[in-house]
Amino acid sequence: MNESMDRFQQIRLVEAMLFASAEPLSKDAISTLLPDGADVKGLLKELQGLYANRGVNVVKIGKGWAMRTASDLKSHMRIEKVVPRRLSRAGIETLAIIAYHQPVTRAEIEEIRGVAVSKGTLDILLEIGWIRPRGKRRVPGKPVTWGTSEQFLDHFGLEGLDALPGVEELKATGLLDSRPGLGSIAMQQDEAGEDDEDDGEDDVDQEEDALEEIGEEERPRPTIVDANSAG
């Protein structure tokens, strides 16, 4: 190492080392590129002072030193990133049941699938925007019914629900399996669903009430989903 390197050059070298390193550097690591006997501690303190009011600060992290964004600017430096995640099989099956049997309650979905529907499954579909509440069933307990949305039709390129694929098409895509209950997914709406069509206007009037009564249990959690990857 050049013993004649002056202090200004030493500070510049330390600055370059910290800038280029993704991980904090110890004083020993910094000293390897400095002249023998260099005042590493003093150089770091001086550099820290020079960057004290800058957008990037020289900070001590554990036993090492690094350049990091000034703490008061961190809130402005956040980057929102969508993390792609495929819709689960349970989500696909639930969506298919809702599409073919709407308006349908959670209990009816579970009866058709033959297994319980987790709260998270409906949460994700609601957050994506593919389903929406369609009012309440006129039975004891008045359970919320679910149906597909305009966004669902738009994402899958459907003009309307009558354009939904048939049983054979669903089997070809793997959306139906050998479980007996799922064989009914692509059938026309059951009698209960047809009866609800007569009360369509009442369902529309009750939609806002249904949304309010869904409560925290039915509200979507802030899960990030790439809707395109589910299609």
Summary of the structure (lengths in Angstrom):
residues: 231
radius of gyration: 30.2
end to end distance: 60.4
largest distance: 92.8
contacts: 594
relative contact order: 0.12
helix: 52%
strand: 12%
